[in-house]
Amino acid sequence: MSGEYLSALLGIIVINLVVSGDNAVVIGMAAHRLPPHQRRIAIVIGGSAAIVLRVALTAVASFLLTLPLLEAIGGVLLLVIAFKLLKEEEETNEGIDVATTMRGAITTILIADLVMSLDNVLAVAAAAHGDFTLLLFGLVVSMGFVMLGGALAASLISRFWWMVYVGAGVIAWVGAEMIAEDPLLERAAPILHEDEWAIAAVVTVAVLGLAHYVHRHRPARRREAERQSAAALTEALDHLPANRTGPQPEPQC
């Protein structure tokens, strides 16, 4: 194996490790509420499928990145994922039964990894110099580290409650950055790129705050809806005739 080949392989692994830290956070957030044996299966299946998706995405990345608003749409998806994961975590911590399935965890991992990979697959493809075998091997090795990182993140999130806010914040931050870096939006509103960090910070805080607010106020809204339904039913019953006419049952002797 030549030095040039090893250098390219190392470059692919390093690139993936540097840009995939947030992917490990998503894996941890999505899988940590599963039972330990299902958690491992979800991480392995989700990570393996992510490798296939990354290879396929690399083949068409040049075309995909020219589509208008693609990065912005991906960023919005990440904001939705961050909101959903944090709201479910808060409901679970308060004893509200939130269904967690292995299929749901794997789906979340795949969607988030696909979105987060949009802006780095070109760098990986460039490091591979057109060698598909090198690209595939490098992705497999690097995703192995990402899956290990995801398992570690899942353990930390299960152990320390405040880590859910860090994880959701990382996902929301990446989503906000993708929206600000979208070429079409950047041309239409240059301030998005100039104040990218400030905008990402504001959007991240807004997403976390909204998830917390919706969770806190959902039970109150549900109770109010039930109260209104009961009041409407009582009012309807009150308007029924007190004595109904019609055939009465004959008394039995």
Protein Blocks (a to p, Z undefined) as FASTA:
>chain_A
ZZklmmmmmmmmmmmmmmmmmmmmmmmmmmmmpcfklmmmmmmmmmmmmmmmmmmmmmmm
mmmmmpghklmmmmmmmmmmmmmmmmmmmmmmnopacdddfklmmmmmmmmmmmmmmmmm
mmmmmmnnopaklmmmmmmmmmmmmmmmmmmmmmmmmmmmklmmmmmmmmmmmmmmmmmm
pmklmmmmmmlmmmmmmmmmmmmmmmmmmmmmmmmmmmmmmmmmmmmmmmmmmmmmmmpc
fbdcdddddddZZ
